[in-house]
Amino acid sequence: MISRMMATAALMLLAAGCTGPPPPKPVDAFQGLLNMSSANVPADAPVTLGQPVAFITSDNVENYIGGIKDATEYWGKRIPASLTNTAVIADTDPTYFSAQMLAVLRKHYPDIQRVHDFREAVQRGMKGVILVDLKMKWMEPYGDRTNRMHIDFYFFDTGMNPVSRIAGEAEYKVPFAAMEGHVQKITDAALQQIDAKMTTLVH
């Protein structure tokens, strides 16, 4: 029982980034890509994208993936293997978000391609771009114990102008001594909201 509690506490610290590497601070979704704010992009506006279509991941997505990898490596060097909560490690595996996000994109655009920025999209003749952004609020072991994920898909027309933003959000309040934070569950829920909206709004 004591071992189970220690494992839970240690890995909750990993998930929260508490006392270890702090979770990356969110930035504007367009940072490093466009000299404008993403705040003014209309929400849930109907949009038609020409093809071929590409997608870009924001700094927030890259920081989310990198932040989890850094935290996992940090705590892996400090927590004995016998106390490692493999359930938390599996649940927070950032490749899960990447795979599920790509599945939603390919459902609507089977031939969608990844590009690094809008210049590359134009050079490769893309007629539309979807920018994927993610903001994650991790649970706090001694505060707000809610994991909350907010995902935005920004849609850009042929001129690489942002014309619509479709969002999905989900949360899970982690019970005390829980063995995982249901990160995959809220990932699925947020992406399902976006998928449903795309079916209605994107053509």
N, C-alpha and C positions, 0 to 999 in steps of 0.2 A: 504493500500500500504506500509506504514511504517512497519507494523507488518510483512508483507511478506518479505520485504528486510532484516529486523532483523533476521527473521527465516532462511533465505537463508544464510546470513553471518555467523550466529552462527554454522549452520550445515556444511558449507564449512570448517570452522575451524576444526570441528570434523573430516571430511573426510581427511583433510590434516594433522591432528595431530598438527596444528599450535598453539603454546603457551600452549598446553596441553601436554599429554604424547607424546613424539616424536615417529614417526613410527620406528619399529625395523630396525636396519641396516642389510642389507643382508649379509649372510655368504656363504661359499662354500657349495654346495649342499651335499657334503659328510661329512660335519662336524659332529662329534659325531658318525659316522657310519663306516668310513673307513679312514685309515691313508694314504690317497692319495688325489690328487686334481681331481676335476671333469673336469678340463679344457681340458684334453687330450683325453676325450672320443670322438670317431668319430661321426660326425653328419650325420644323415640320412643313416646309414649303414643298409643294409638288415639284419634281425635277425630272428632266429627261436627259440622259447622258448618251452622247454618241459613243461608238466603239471604234477602236479598242479602248478599254478602260484600264487604268493603273491605280495602285494604292500606295500610300506613303504612311509610315508610322511616325508619330510626333516624338519630340524629346521626352514627353511624359511616359510614353510606352517604352521607349528604350531605357529610361531611368527606372521604371518599374521592374523590368526584366533584370537589369544590372543590379538594382538594389537588393532584390531577393537573392541573387547569386552571391553578392558580397556578404550579406547577412548570414547566409547558410555557411559560407566558407569561414567567416569570423567565428561563429559559434561551434562549428565543427572542430576548430582547433582548441576549444575551451571546455567542451562538454564531453565526458567519457562516452564511448560508443554504447556502453550498456544503458546509458540514460537518454539516448537519442530517441525522440518521438518520431518515428518514421511516418506516422499518419499525417502529422503537420507538414513534414517535408514534402510528402507526396501531394497534399492538398494545396500547398503554396507553390508548387512547381510552375514557373512562369511559362513553360512551353505549352501548358494546357490552355492558357489564354490565347497564345499565338495560334494554336491549332484550331480552336473554336472560332476565333475571329476570322481566320482564313476560310473556314467551312461556310460561314455566313456569306462572305464576299463571293465565293465560288458558286454558291447556290444561285445567286442572282447574275453573276458574270463568270461563267465557267472558265473563260480564257483570261481572266484578270491577271495582270503582271505587277510585280513590285518594282518601284523605282525609288531612288534616294531623295529626289527633289523635283521641283516643277520644271527646272531646266532640262533634266533628263527626260521628263515626260514629254516635253515639246519636241526634243531631239528625236525621240522614238516614235513620234507621230500619234501620241495618245489624244483621244477626243474627249476624254473625261478623266477625272481623278477623284479618288476618295481618300481623304486624310483621316486616319484613325487616331483618336486621342483617348487617354485613360487617366482617370484620377482615382487613386486608392487612399482611403482613410482607414488605417489599421486600428484594431482594438487596442485599448490601453489596459494593462493588467490591473491598475489601481485607479482607473478613471472610467471613461466611456468605453465599455467593452464591446462596441459595435464595429464590425468590419463593414465598410461601405464602399461599393465600387460604382463609379460613374463613367460611362463610355459614351463618346461622341463620334459619329461619322459625319465629316464635313464633305459636301459634294461640290465639285468644281466643274464648270462647263468647259467648252473647247478653248475659250480665251483664258482659262485658268483663273476664273473669277469665282469666289465662293457664293453659291446660290441657295444652299440649304444646309441645315444641321439637324440630324436625327439622333436622339439620345436615348439611353437606357440606363436605369439605375436599380440597384438591389442592395440589401443589407442583411446582416445576421448578427444578432446580439449573442455573444459567446457566453454560455453559462460558466460559472466558476468550476474549475477543475476539468473542463472539457478537454478532449484529446485533440480536437481540431477546430478550425474556425469557419468551415464551410465556404472557403474561398472559391472552390470550383462551382459550388451551388449558386453563389451570387453571380459568378461569371456567366453561367448558363442563363440565369434569369434576366440579366441586363442585356445580353446579346439576343435573347428571344424577343425582347421588346423591340429592339432595333430591327430584327428580321421581319417582324409583323408590320412595322411601319414602312419598311422598304417595299414590301409586297403591295402596299396601298399607294405609296407616294412616289416611288421611283420607277421610271419607265425607260 
